């Protein structure tokens, strides 16, 4: 069993596919989705910053007291890459992922989970409720999102 540290963090990479290009180009709706994800996770929002690119796509970050939620979108592919990183055990990044998938109405979603702040390096994590995990580290989120 890995040793727990005060720097313990749960980090999820979330890829969503099959999203309408208009959704992936709309800064206001993406910001609302990400703020909703922070709320769903039980996180404390500190600040936000979003940038829409001239032709298409956007990047954004919601800074949390517990770390961050970020996104980069590719409307031409119906794809967005989210990064959800939460420190400690109070905030639930899984809830943030579920909220984001529903908010952007993704056809497909996949996650890769990591445990951060564990001595010895970054740990792949299939199930964030325990350390370490022997489960597959790439999980289709569709199975857990209604």
C-alpha positions in Angstrom: 0.0 0.0 0.0 1.3 3.4 -0.9 2.1 5.9 1.8 -0.3 8.9 2.1 1.0 12.4 2.1 -0.5 15.9 2.7 0.2 16.6 -1.0 -2.1 13.8 -2.1 -4.1 14.7 -5.2 -6.4 13.0 -7.6 -5.9 13.9 -11.2 -8.2 12.9 -14.1 -7.7 13.4 -17.8 -11.0 13.5 -19.5 -11.5 13.2 -23.3 -14.9 13.9 -24.7 -16.0 13.2 -28.3 -19.0 13.8 -30.4 -19.7 17.3 -29.0 -21.4 19.9 -31.2 -18.9 22.4 -32.6 -21.0 25.3 -31.4 -20.7 24.0 -27.8 -16.9 23.8 -28.1 -16.7 27.4 -29.5 -18.9 29.0 -26.8 -16.8 30.4 -24.0 -19.8 31.3 -21.8 -21.4 27.9 -21.9 -18.0 26.1 -21.4 -17.3 28.4 -18.4 -20.7 27.6 -17.0 -20.1 23.9 -17.5 -16.7 24.0 -15.8 -18.1 26.2 -12.9 -20.9 23.6 -12.5 -18.3 20.8 -12.5 -16.4 22.6 -9.7 -19.6 22.9 -7.7 -20.6 19.3 -8.3 -17.2 18.2 -7.1 -17.5 20.3 -3.9 -14.6 22.5 -4.9 -13.9 26.2 -4.1 -13.5 28.4 -7.2 -10.8 31.0 -6.9 -10.7 32.5 -10.4 -11.3 31.7 -14.1 -9.6 32.6 -17.4 -10.8 31.7 -20.9 -9.6 32.5 -24.4 -11.4 31.9 -27.6 -9.2 31.5 -30.6 -9.9 33.6 -33.7 -10.9 30.8 -36.1 -12.3 28.2 -33.7 -11.7 26.5 -30.3 -11.0 27.8 -26.9 -8.8 27.2 -23.8 -9.9 27.8 -20.3 -9.1 27.2 -16.7 -11.1 27.3 -13.5 -8.6 27.8 -10.6 -9.7 26.0 -7.5 -8.5 26.4 -3.9 -8.0 22.6 -4.3 -6.1 22.9 -7.7 -7.8 23.3 -11.2 -10.1 22.3 -14.0 -8.9 23.1 -17.5 -10.0 22.5 -21.1 -8.8 22.8 -24.7 -11.4 22.3 -27.4 -11.1 21.2 -31.0 -14.5 22.0 -32.6 -13.5 20.7 -36.0 -13.2 17.2 -34.4 -16.0 17.4 -31.9 -13.4 16.9 -29.2 -12.3 18.5 -26.0 -9.6 17.6 -23.5 -10.3 18.3 -19.8 -7.9 18.1 -16.9 -9.3 17.8 -13.4 -6.9 18.0 -10.6 -8.0 18.1 -7.0 -5.8 18.0 -3.9 -6.8 16.3 -0.7 -9.8 14.0 -0.2 -12.7 16.4 0.3 -13.3 17.2 -3.4 -14.6 14.5 -5.7 -13.1 14.9 -9.3 -15.3 12.0 -10.5 -18.4 14.2 -9.9 -16.7 17.0 -12.0 -16.2 14.6 -14.9 -19.8 13.3 -14.8 -21.1 16.9 -14.8 -18.8 17.9 -17.7 -19.9 15.0 -19.9 -23.5 15.8 -19.3 -23.0 19.5 -19.8 -21.4 19.3 -23.2 -23.7 16.4 -24.2 -20.7 14.2 -25.3 -21.4 11.0 -27.3 -18.3 9.4 -25.8 -16.0 10.1 -22.9 -12.9 8.4 -21.6 -10.8 9.0 -18.5 -7.4 8.3 -17.3 -6.8 8.7 -13.6 -3.7 9.4 -11.6 -2.7 9.7 -8.0 -0.4 12.6 -7.4 1.8 13.4 -4.4 2.6 9.8 -3.6 6.2 9.2 -2.8 7.9 7.4 -5.6 6.1 9.3 -8.4 2.8 9.6 -10.2 0.6 6.5 -9.8 -1.8 5.4 -12.5 -5.1 4.9 -10.9 -8.1 3.1 -12.3 -10.3 3.5 -9.2 -9.6 6.6 -7.2 -11.2 5.2 -4.0 -8.1 3.1 -3.3 -4.3 3.2 -3.8 -2.8 1.4 -5.6 -5.2 0.0 -8.2 -4.8 -3.1 -10.3 -7.7 -2.0 -12.6 -7.3 -0.8 -16.2 -6.2 2.9 -16.1 -8.3 3.9 -19.2 -12.0 3.8 -18.4 -15.0 4.6 -20.6 -16.9 7.2 -18.5 -20.1 6.4 -20.5 -20.5 3.4 -18.3 -21.0 5.5 -15.2 -22.7 8.6 -16.7 -26.5 8.2 -17.3 
